[in-house]
Amino acid sequence: MKSQEKVACLTTGQRAHDDAATWFARRLEPTDAASEQAFQQWLAARPEHAEAYRQVEQLWKQGADASQHPDVMAAALRALDDTAEARRQARWKTTGALRLLAVAAAMILVAGLAGFGWHALHGDGTRYVSEVGQRRTIELDDGSSITMDTDTVLVERYGRQERRIDLLRGRAEFRDVADPQGRPFIVHAAGGTVRAIGTDFQVGVSDAAVKVVLLQGAVAVTAASGTATPDQAILKPSEAVSFQPSGRLGVVEAADLKAAKGWTQGRLFVDSWRLGDLVAEMNRYSKDTVELGDASLNDIRISGVFHAGDQQSLVMTLQQGWPIVARQDSKHKVTLYRR
């Protein structure tokens, strides 16, 4: 089963990387609004898209000079023979577009020759998954550990130069032990990078943003803004910052440490949350879902401590403390209404 997961992960990653190289080549020339909108939609569609695009940008910087070598360009053009024809049929008829695609391919070839190609950056890796409602702790070979929240997927790829984790979905707490070889501990999520040595921190991926919470030590958070100077923030203990998949870095703020530590123990510390947000968070931990049947309930403010995934206790508490009544719609679904 694990080998199948590895193959699937690698195949998906290769496809994302190929698409990222194509988008990067396109955007080397001025694009119209429709093309840019299509790119942004592709970028936001899956976390690995933003990560693949960030790596293509990195490879471009590493291989820009070497890509002008005639032998490399010739190899790139041969590799792009089929792709070029397909692009021509899709209205990519200019020699400039083909040349940009060739340079993009050459960039990847050069990086591969230098030891930084797709397989060297990614390798097969080891994929870890936590199921809905499950918390899982992984002990890594270097003494570091990862606590995975519900419904989380990550891939560990340790190499000679760095210890790398790709957080594809969910949330995790990383307890990093300084490496005797001096390799940094790096977490990639939705195109952003969290770099640390001897640090305890959390990273959570949602549709809207990636949030980083620092518990101990120091981390550098870099958002892939698509520019030569990406946004970066250095966090101190008890600080947090979020960034969007598009690369926009938020403001550093005080972290809610009670909430950050609570989920690792299966508890949600809620301080004046909107009921809609509380229900959505509780649903992440259970296959039994709670829904709001009355939109006016959404903005009711809730405070307290809840056991993650204990939907029955949540519904009972809400009915006792607020003007709410619950209806069991099916075996795994409860809908709340205003009493």
C-alpha positions in Angstrom: 0.0 0.0 0.0 2.8 2.4 0.9 4.6 1.8 -2.4 1.4 2.5 -4.3 1.0 5.8 -2.4 4.6 6.7 -3.2 4.0 6.1 -6.9 0.8 8.1 -7.0 2.4 10.9 -5.1 5.3 11.0 -7.5 3.1 10.9 -10.6 1.0 13.7 -9.3 4.1 15.7 -8.5 5.6 15.2 -11.9 2.4 16.4 -13.6 2.3 19.5 -11.4 5.9 20.2 -12.1 5.4 19.8 -15.9 2.4 22.2 -15.8 4.4 24.6 -13.7 7.2 24.8 -16.2 4.7 25.5 -19.0 3.0 28.3 -17.0 6.4 29.7 -16.1 7.5 29.8 -19.7 4.2 31.5 -20.8 4.6 34.2 -18.2 8.1 35.1 -19.3 6.3 37.2 -21.9 3.5 39.7 -21.2 0.1 37.9 -20.8 -3.4 39.2 -21.0 -5.9 39.3 -18.2 -7.6 36.0 -19.2 -4.4 34.1 -19.3 -3.3 35.5 -15.9 -6.7 34.6 -14.4 -6.3 31.0 -15.7 -2.9 30.8 -14.2 -4.2 32.0 -10.8 -7.0 29.4 -10.9 -4.5 26.7 -11.7 -2.2 27.9 -8.9 -4.9 27.8 -6.3 -6.5 24.5 -7.4 -4.1 22.3 -5.5 -1.4 22.9 -2.9 1.2 21.1 -5.0 0.7 23.5 -7.9 2.0 26.5 -5.9 4.8 24.4 -4.6 5.8 23.1 -8.1 5.7 26.7 -9.5 7.9 27.9 -6.7 10.5 25.2 -7.5 10.4 26.0 -11.2 11.2 29.6 -10.2 14.0 28.4 -8.1 15.4 26.2 -10.8 15.2 29.1 -13.2 17.4 31.2 -11.0 19.9 28.3 -10.6 20.1 27.5 -14.3 19.5 30.7 -16.1 23.1 31.2 -17.2 23.8 27.6 -18.0 20.6 27.3 -20.1 22.2 29.3 -22.8 24.7 26.6 -23.5 24.1 25.3 -27.1 24.2 21.6 -26.1 21.6 22.1 -23.4 19.4 24.2 -25.7 19.6 21.5 -28.4 18.6 18.8 -25.9 15.7 20.9 -24.6 14.4 21.4 -28.1 14.6 17.7 -28.8 12.7 17.0 -25.6 10.1 19.6 -26.5 9.5 18.3 -30.0 6.0 16.8 -29.3 5.1 19.6 -26.8 6.0 22.3 -29.3 3.6 20.8 -32.0 0.8 20.5 -29.4 1.4 24.1 -28.4 1.3 25.2 -32.1 -2.1 23.6 -32.5 -3.2 25.4 -29.4 -2.3 28.8 -31.1 1.3 28.9 -29.7 2.5 29.7 -33.2 5.4 32.2 -32.5 9.0 31.1 -32.4 9.4 33.3 -29.3 7.0 31.1 -27.4 8.8 27.9 -28.5 12.1 29.5 -27.5 10.7 30.3 -24.0 9.5 26.7 -23.6 12.9 25.5 -24.6 14.6 27.7 -22.1 12.2 26.5 -19.4 13.0 22.9 -20.3 16.7 23.6 -20.5 16.5 25.1 -17.0 15.1 21.8 -15.7 17.7 19.8 -17.6 20.5 22.0 -16.3 19.2 21.7 -12.8 19.1 17.9 -13.2 22.7 17.9 -14.4 23.7 19.9 -11.4 22.0 17.5 -9.0 18.9 19.6 -8.4 16.4 18.0 -10.7 12.9 16.8 -10.0 13.8 13.5 -8.5 16.7 15.0 -6.5 14.5 17.7 -5.1 11.6 15.4 -4.4 12.8 11.8 -4.5 10.2 9.2 -3.9 9.8 10.4 -0.3 7.8 8.8 2.4 4.1 9.7 2.5 2.2 9.9 5.9 -1.5 10.2 6.2 -3.8 10.7 9.2 -7.4 9.8 8.8 -10.4 11.9 9.7 -10.6 12.1 13.5 -7.1 10.7 14.0 -4.0 12.3 15.5 -0.7 10.7 14.7 2.8 11.2 15.9 5.8 10.3 13.7 9.3 9.9 15.0 11.9 10.7 12.3 15.3 9.2 11.9 17.1 12.3 13.0 15.2 12.5 16.3 12.7 15.1 15.2 9.0 14.3 15.5 5.8 15.3 13.8 2.3 15.4 15.3 -0.3 15.2 12.6 -3.8 16.7 13.1 -6.9 15.1 11.6 -7.1 14.5 7.8 -3.5 15.5 7.2 -1.1 14.4 4.4 2.6 15.1 4.2 5.7 13.7 2.5 9.1 13.4 4.1 12.1 13.9 1.8 15.4 14.0 3.6 18.5 14.7 1.5 22.1 15.6 1.9 21.6 19.4 2.0 18.3 19.7 3.9 15.6 17.8 5.8 12.4 18.5 3.9 8.7 18.0 4.6 6.0 18.8 2.1 2.7 19.5 3.9 0.1 18.8 1.3 -3.1 19.0 3.4 -4.1 19.5 7.0 -2.0 20.7 10.0 1.0 19.4 11.9 3.3 20.3 14.8 7.0 19.9 14.1 9.5 19.3 16.9 12.8 19.7 15.3 16.1 18.5 16.8 19.2 20.4 15.5 20.9 18.2 13.0 24.6 17.1 13.7 25.3 17.7 10.0 23.8 21.2 10.1 21.0 20.5 7.6 18.1 22.9 8.0 14.6 21.6 8.7 12.3 22.9 6.0 8.5 22.6 5.6 7.0 23.5 2.3 3.2 24.3 2.1 1.2 25.9 -0.7 4.3 27.5 -2.2 5.6 29.0 1.0 8.6 27.8 3.0 9.2 27.5 6.8 12.9 27.1 7.6 14.1 26.2 11.1 16.9 24.7 13.2 16.1 23.3 16.7 12.6 24.7 16.7 9.0 23.7 17.7 6.4 25.1 15.4 3.1 24.4 13.7 1.9 24.7 10.1 -1.7 24.4 8.9 -3.0 24.4 5.4 -6.5 25.6 4.5 -8.2 26.7 1.3 -7.8 30.3 2.3 -4.2 30.4 3.7 -1.3 28.7 5.4 -0.8 29.6 9.0 2.5 29.2 10.9 2.7 29.3 14.7 6.0 29.3 16.5 6.2 27.7 19.9 9.9 27.7 20.6 13.1 28.9 18.8 12.9 30.9 15.6 11.7 30.3 12.0 11.9 32.2 8.7 8.6 32.1 6.8 8.9 32.8 3.1 5.9 33.3 0.8 6.4 32.5 -2.9 5.2 35.9 -4.2 6.4 35.2 -7.8 8.9 38.0 -7.6 12.7 38.1 -7.3 12.3 39.3 -3.7 9.6 37.1 -2.0 8.0 38.2 1.2 9.6 36.9 4.4 9.0 37.1 8.1 11.1 36.0 11.0 9.0 34.8 13.9 9.8 34.8 17.6 8.2 32.4 20.1 4.5 32.9 20.6 4.1 34.6 17.2 2.1 33.6 14.2 1.8 34.6 10.6 -0.3 33.5 7.6 0.2 33.6 3.9 -2.0 33.0 0.9 -1.2 30.5 -1.9 -0.7 33.5 -4.2 2.2 34.6 -2.1 0.8 37.4 0.0 2.3 37.4 3.5 0.1 38.6 6.3 1.0 40.6 9.4 2.9 38.9 12.3 0.7 38.7 15.3 0.5 37.1 18.8 -0.3 33.4 18.6 -3.2 31.8 20.4 -1.0 29.3 22.2 -3.9 27.7 24.1 -5.6 26.8 20.9 -2.3 25.8 19.2 -1.5 23.4 22.0 -5.0 22.2 22.5 -5.5 20.4 19.2 -2.5 18.2 19.9 -4.4 17.0 22.9 -7.7 16.6 21.1 -9.3 19.7 22.6 -10.5 22.9 20.9 -10.2 26.0 23.1 -12.8 28.4 21.7 -12.9 32.1 22.6 -15.8 34.0 21.1 -15.9 32.0 17.9 -18.7 32.3 15.4 -20.9 29.2 15.6 -20.3 28.6 11.9 -16.6 28.5 12.4 -16.9 26.2 15.4 -19.1 23.8 13.5 -16.8 23.7 10.5 -13.8 23.0 12.8 -15.6 20.2 14.6 -16.6 18.7 11.3 -13.0 18.3 10.4 -12.6 15.7 13.1 -15.6 13.5 12.4 -17.5 11.8 9.7 -20.6 12.7 11.6 -21.4 16.3 10.4 -23.3 19.1 12.0 -24.9 21.8 9.7 -26.7 25.1 10.3 -30.2 25.0 8.9 -30.8 28.7 9.9 -28.3 31.3 8.6 -29.0 33.5 11.6 -27.2 31.0 13.8 -23.9 31.5 12.0 -22.9 34.6 14.0 -23.8 33.4 17.4 -20.6 33.7 19.5 -19.4 30.6 21.4 -16.7 30.2 24.1 -15.6 27.1 25.9 -13.6 23.9 25.5 -14.7 21.1 23.2 -13.4 17.6 22.5 -12.5 17.5 18.9 -14.9 15.3 16.9 -17.3 14.7 19.8 -20.4 15.9 17.8 -22.9 14.5 20.3 -21.5 16.6 23.2 -21.3 19.7 21.0 -25.0 19.4 20.0 -26.1 18.8 23.5 -24.1 21.8 24.8 -25.5 24.1 22.1 -29.1 23.1 22.9 -28.6 23.6 26.6 -26.9 27.0 26.4 -28.4 28.7 23.3 -31.8 29.0 21.6 -31.0 26.0 19.4 -32.7 22.8 18.5 -31.2 19.9 16.6 -32.7 17.6 14.1 -31.2 14.2 13.2 -31.5 14.1 9.4 -29.6 10.9 8.8 -27.2 8.6 10.6 -24.3 10.9 10.1 -25.9 14.3 9.8 -27.5 16.7 12.3 -28.9 20.0 11.4 -29.3 22.9 13.8 -32.2 25.4 13.8 -33.2 28.4 15.9 -35.6 27.4 18.7 
